[in-house]
Amino acid sequence: MPKQNNKKSKIWAIAGKTSTQKPWRVALPILLIVGIGTWHATTIVYSYDLLESFPKELSSREGFKKLSEAFSEGEIAPTTILIKSTDDKIISTIIEKIEDRPLVDQIRPFSESDRYTKFSVILKANPYSKEALDEIENITEEQNVQVSGETAKQVDIRKINGRDTSLVMIFMTVLIGTMLAFQTKSIRAPLLILVSILLSFGAALGFSTWIFDLFFNYSSFSYRIPLYSFVFLVALGVDYSIMLMSRLKEERKQLSEQEAIAKSVELTGGVISAAGLILAATFAVLITQPVMELKVFGFVVAFGVLIDTFIVRPLLLPSLLTITSKKIGGN
């Protein structure tokens, strides 16, 4: 069978040889760096305030600021408390407990129907902030009341987003791992691919948010960024991994495991790097948008693609394949 007419690259030949001849020296520093980035990603506090993503000069954001200065942030989005009772004693007890909470500024007069009583709570904090969401969630759980309003809505969104993000990430990881197991006819390779992809995603998210916080003084990251970034980066990472593993499968027919890994990196490095650069440049266009959420998303995906293309795929994954092949042998 004739081989593909791939141009040999000294850079990728060196990368392949280095990652297979000195796998521990290559793997440990990379694992340390991406591990730090992944750890930082777990410490990010996400925002549910959409206005924070808008340019400061936008009229809606400027209006929010003026209203906050003239009255209070909580005035903009009061929370309605609904109690299934009209008993004055029960209502008074609940109101007193809510009034004593640290973030509650005031309680507006209540009204009654045949079975229900409702009143409004004004918070001292921004109604979209984490502190406000935590406060309303605690009031709901401790007082066993129903709530409505913008803050209450964001509390529900936070719960749903946390659940759905976890489910999507787990489902995608399991599904992709199963697919890779069938494609490679191996357990070791899919596990290593998934570990490298997840670390690449974590490092991209962690370092990107750290860069925006450090250099642009921006720490209000949208709750949607992790899920959207995960979907794109994992899908792209799997594509690049399949290219490498398909080449490795062919090279194993005539070379030893270590030589086959090095050769695969050499022959696929140019293709993967070119594809990575194009995709990174495509997503980097979003950085020019005025909405900060798009800037961060574009940067995370572009940065993640570059990490995967120039560090994880040509260096980390080959070194891990080499290390594990020496330990357990075979596929």
C-alpha positions as CSV (number, residue, x, y, z in Angstrom):
1,M,0.0,0.0,0.0
2,P,1.5,3.4,-1.0
3,K,1.9,5.8,1.9
4,Q,0.4,9.3,1.9
5,N,2.7,11.9,0.4
6,N,3.5,13.7,3.7
7,K,6.2,16.2,3.9
8,K,8.6,15.5,6.7
9,S,9.2,18.3,9.2
10,K,12.2,18.5,11.3
11,I,10.2,20.2,14.1
12,W,7.7,17.4,14.3
13,A,10.4,14.7,13.9
14,I,12.2,16.2,16.9
15,A,8.9,16.4,18.8
16,G,8.2,12.7,18.1
17,K,11.6,11.5,19.0
18,T,11.8,13.7,22.2
19,S,8.4,12.6,23.4
20,T,9.2,8.9,22.9
21,Q,12.8,8.8,23.9
22,K,12.4,11.0,27.0
23,P,8.7,10.6,27.8
24,W,8.9,11.3,31.5
25,R,10.9,14.6,31.0
26,V,8.3,15.7,28.5
27,A,5.1,14.5,30.3
28,L,5.8,15.7,33.8
29,P,6.3,19.4,33.1
30,I,3.3,19.5,30.7
31,L,1.1,17.7,33.2
32,L,2.2,20.1,35.9
33,I,1.4,23.2,33.8
34,V,-2.0,22.0,32.5
35,G,-2.8,20.7,36.0
36,I,-2.3,24.2,37.4
37,G,-4.6,25.6,34.7
38,T,-7.2,23.0,35.4
39,W,-7.1,23.6,39.1
40,H,-7.6,27.3,38.5
41,A,-10.6,26.5,36.3
42,T,-12.3,24.8,39.4
43,T,-12.0,28.0,41.4
44,I,-13.8,30.3,38.9
45,V,-16.9,32.0,40.3
46,Y,-19.4,32.4,37.4
47,S,-21.7,35.4,36.9
48,Y,-25.4,35.4,36.0
49,D,-25.4,39.1,35.3
50,L,-25.7,39.5,31.5
51,L,-25.2,43.3,31.7
52,E,-21.6,42.7,32.9
53,S,-20.8,41.4,29.4
54,F,-22.0,44.5,27.7
55,P,-19.8,47.5,26.9
56,K,-19.8,50.1,29.7
57,E,-21.1,52.8,27.4
58,L,-24.3,50.8,26.5
59,S,-27.4,52.7,27.5
60,S,-29.0,49.7,29.5
61,R,-25.8,49.3,31.5
62,E,-25.5,53.0,32.1
63,G,-29.1,53.1,33.2
64,F,-28.6,50.3,35.6
65,K,-25.7,52.1,37.1
66,K,-27.6,55.4,37.5
67,L,-30.6,53.6,39.2
68,S,-28.2,51.8,41.5
69,E,-26.6,55.1,42.6
70,A,-29.9,56.9,43.0
71,F,-31.7,54.2,44.9
72,S,-30.1,50.8,45.5
73,E,-29.2,47.8,43.3
74,G,-31.9,45.7,44.9
75,E,-34.6,48.2,43.9
76,I,-34.1,47.3,40.2
77,A,-35.2,43.7,40.7
78,P,-37.2,43.0,43.9
79,T,-38.0,39.5,44.9
80,T,-41.6,38.5,45.6
81,I,-42.1,36.1,48.5
82,L,-45.3,34.0,48.4
83,I,-46.6,32.2,51.5
84,K,-49.4,29.7,51.5
85,S,-51.1,31.2,54.5
86,T,-53.0,34.3,55.7
87,D,-52.4,33.7,59.4
88,D,-51.0,37.0,60.8
89,K,-48.8,35.2,63.3
90,I,-47.2,33.0,60.7
91,I,-46.6,35.9,58.3
92,S,-45.1,38.1,61.0
93,T,-42.7,35.3,62.1
94,I,-41.5,34.7,58.5
95,I,-41.1,38.5,57.9
96,E,-39.1,39.0,61.1
97,K,-36.7,36.1,60.2
98,I,-36.2,37.5,56.6
99,E,-35.7,41.0,57.9
100,D,-32.8,39.8,60.1
101,R,-30.9,38.4,57.2
102,P,-27.7,40.4,56.4
103,L,-28.4,41.1,52.7
104,V,-32.1,42.2,53.2
105,D,-32.5,45.9,52.9
106,Q,-36.2,46.3,53.3
107,I,-39.5,44.5,53.0
108,R,-42.3,46.1,51.1
109,P,-46.0,45.9,52.3
110,F,-47.7,42.6,51.8
111,S,-51.0,41.8,50.3
112,E,-53.4,38.8,50.7
113,S,-55.7,36.7,48.7
114,D,-58.1,34.0,50.0
115,R,-55.2,31.5,50.6
116,Y,-51.9,33.3,50.0
117,T,-49.9,36.2,51.2
118,K,-47.2,38.0,49.2
119,F,-44.6,40.7,49.8
120,S,-41.5,42.0,48.2
121,V,-37.9,41.8,49.4
122,I,-35.3,44.4,48.5
123,L,-31.7,43.2,48.7
124,K,-28.7,45.4,49.4
125,A,-26.6,43.6,46.8
126,N,-26.8,43.4,43.0
127,P,-29.8,41.1,42.4
128,Y,-27.7,39.1,39.8
129,S,-24.7,38.6,42.0
130,K,-23.7,35.4,43.6
131,E,-24.3,36.8,47.1
132,A,-27.9,37.7,46.1
133,L,-28.5,34.3,44.5
134,D,-27.3,32.6,47.6
135,E,-29.4,34.8,49.9
136,I,-32.6,34.1,48.0
137,E,-31.9,30.4,47.8
138,N,-31.3,30.3,51.6
139,I,-34.5,32.2,52.2
140,T,-36.5,29.7,50.0
141,E,-35.0,26.7,51.8
142,E,-35.1,27.9,55.4
143,Q,-38.5,29.6,55.4
144,N,-40.2,27.1,53.0
145,V,-41.7,29.8,50.8
146,Q,-42.1,30.3,47.1
147,V,-40.2,33.1,45.3
148,S,-40.4,34.9,42.0
149,G,-38.5,37.6,40.3
150,E,-35.2,38.1,38.4
151,T,-33.0,36.8,41.3
152,A,-35.2,33.8,41.9
153,K,-35.1,33.0,38.1
154,Q,-31.3,33.2,38.1
155,V,-31.2,30.8,41.1
156,D,-33.2,28.2,39.1
157,I,-30.9,28.8,36.0
158,R,-27.8,28.2,38.2
159,K,-29.2,24.9,39.4
160,I,-30.3,23.8,35.9
161,N,-27.0,24.9,34.4
162,G,-24.9,23.1,37.0
163,R,-26.9,19.9,36.5
164,D,-27.0,20.0,32.7
165,T,-23.3,21.0,32.4
166,S,-22.3,17.9,34.5
167,L,-24.6,15.6,32.5
168,V,-23.4,16.8,29.1
169,M,-19.7,16.6,30.1
170,I,-20.1,13.1,31.6
171,F,-22.3,11.8,28.6
172,M,-19.9,13.2,26.0
173,T,-16.9,11.8,27.8
174,V,-18.4,8.3,28.0
175,L,-19.8,8.3,24.5
176,I,-16.5,9.5,23.0
177,G,-14.5,7.1,25.1
178,T,-16.7,4.2,23.8
179,M,-16.3,5.4,20.2
180,L,-12.6,5.6,20.6
181,A,-12.4,2.2,22.2
182,F,-14.1,0.7,19.1
183,Q,-11.9,2.7,16.7
184,T,-8.6,1.8,18.4
185,K,-9.7,-1.6,19.7
186,S,-8.0,-0.6,22.9
187,I,-8.8,0.6,26.5
188,R,-5.5,2.3,27.2
189,A,-5.4,4.7,24.2
190,P,-9.0,6.1,24.7
191,L,-8.3,6.7,28.4
192,L,-5.1,8.5,27.6
193,I,-6.8,10.5,24.8
194,L,-9.6,11.5,27.1
195,V,-7.3,12.5,30.0
196,S,-5.2,14.6,27.7
197,I,-8.3,16.3,26.1
198,L,-9.9,17.1,29.5
199,L,-6.6,18.5,30.8
200,S,-6.3,20.6,27.7
201,F,-9.8,21.9,28.2
202,G,-9.2,22.6,31.9
203,A,-5.9,24.4,31.2
204,A,-7.5,26.6,28.4
205,L,-10.4,27.6,30.6
206,G,-8.2,28.2,33.7
207,F,-5.4,30.2,32.0
208,S,-7.8,32.2,29.8
209,T,-9.9,33.4,32.7
210,W,-6.7,34.1,34.7
211,I,-5.4,36.2,31.8
212,F,-8.6,38.2,31.5
213,D,-8.7,38.8,35.2
214,L,-5.0,39.8,35.4
215,F,-4.6,41.9,32.3
216,F,-8.1,43.2,31.7
217,N,-9.4,43.3,35.3
218,Y,-12.4,41.2,34.3
219,S,-13.6,38.6,36.7
220,S,-17.3,38.3,35.8
221,F,-17.3,35.2,33.6
222,S,-20.6,33.9,32.1
223,Y,-21.9,30.6,33.4
224,R,-22.3,29.5,29.7
225,I,-18.6,29.6,28.8
226,P,-17.5,26.2,30.4
227,L,-20.2,24.2,28.6
228,Y,-19.8,25.9,25.2
229,S,-16.0,25.7,25.4
230,F,-16.1,22.0,26.5
231,V,-18.2,21.0,23.5
232,F,-16.0,22.6,20.9
233,L,-12.6,21.8,22.5
234,V,-13.4,18.1,23.2
235,A,-14.8,17.6,19.6
236,L,-11.8,19.2,18.0
237,G,-9.4,17.4,20.3
238,V,-10.9,14.0,19.4
239,D,-10.6,14.8,15.7
240,Y,-6.9,15.5,16.1
241,S,-6.4,12.4,18.3
242,I,-8.1,10.2,15.7
243,M,-5.7,11.5,13.0
244,L,-2.7,10.6,15.2
245,M,-4.1,7.2,16.2
246,S,-5.0,6.3,12.7
247,R,-1.5,7.0,11.5
248,L,-0.1,5.1,14.5
249,K,-2.2,2.1,13.6
250,E,-0.6,2.0,10.1
251,E,3.0,2.6,11.4
252,R,2.7,-0.3,13.9
253,K,2.6,-2.7,11.0
254,Q,6.2,-2.2,10.2
255,L,7.8,-0.4,13.2
256,S,8.2,-1.0,16.9
257,E,5.8,0.8,19.3
258,Q,8.2,3.6,20.2
259,E,9.3,4.2,16.6
260,A,5.7,4.1,15.4
261,I,4.6,6.7,17.9
262,A,7.5,9.0,16.9
263,K,6.8,8.5,13.2
264,S,3.1,9.2,13.6
265,V,3.8,12.5,15.3
266,E,6.2,13.4,12.5
267,L,3.8,12.6,9.7
268,T,0.7,14.1,11.3
269,G,2.2,17.1,13.0
270,G,2.1,19.4,10.0
271,V,-1.5,18.6,9.2
272,I,-2.8,18.9,12.7
273,S,-0.9,22.2,13.4
274,A,-2.2,23.7,10.2
275,A,-5.8,22.8,11.0
276,G,-5.3,24.0,14.5
277,L,-4.0,27.4,13.4
278,I,-6.9,27.9,11.0
279,L,-9.5,27.0,13.7
280,A,-7.8,29.1,16.3
281,A,-7.8,32.1,14.0
282,T,-11.4,31.5,13.2
283,F,-12.5,31.5,16.9
284,A,-10.1,34.4,17.7
285,V,-12.3,36.6,15.5
286,L,-14.8,36.6,18.4
287,I,-12.3,38.5,20.5
288,T,-13.0,41.6,18.4
289,Q,-16.7,41.6,19.4
290,P,-17.9,44.2,21.9
291,V,-19.7,41.7,24.2
292,M,-17.3,40.4,26.8
293,E,-18.9,37.0,26.9
294,L,-18.0,36.4,23.2
295,K,-14.5,37.7,23.8
296,V,-13.8,35.2,26.6
297,F,-15.4,32.3,24.7
298,G,-13.4,33.1,21.5
299,F,-10.2,33.3,23.5
300,V,-10.8,30.1,25.5
301,V,-11.5,28.1,22.4
302,A,-8.7,29.6,20.3
303,F,-6.2,29.2,23.2
304,G,-7.4,25.6,23.8
305,V,-7.0,24.6,20.2
306,L,-3.4,25.9,20.2
307,I,-2.6,24.1,23.4
308,D,-4.1,20.9,22.0
309,T,-2.3,21.3,18.6
310,F,1.2,22.3,19.7
311,I,1.5,20.7,23.2
312,V,-1.0,18.0,24.0
313,R,-1.2,16.1,20.7
314,P,2.5,16.2,19.6
315,L,4.1,16.0,23.0
316,L,1.9,14.9,25.9
317,L,-0.2,12.2,24.3
318,P,2.8,10.5,22.6
319,S,4.8,10.6,25.8
320,L,1.9,9.0,27.8
321,L,1.5,6.4,25.1
322,T,5.2,5.6,25.3
323,I,5.2,5.4,29.1
324,T,2.2,3.1,29.3
325,S,3.3,0.9,26.5
326,K,6.5,0.2,28.4
327,K,4.6,-0.6,31.5
328,I,1.8,-2.8,30.1
329,G,2.8,-3.4,26.5
330,G,0.6,-3.8,23.4
331,N,-2.3,-1.5,22.5
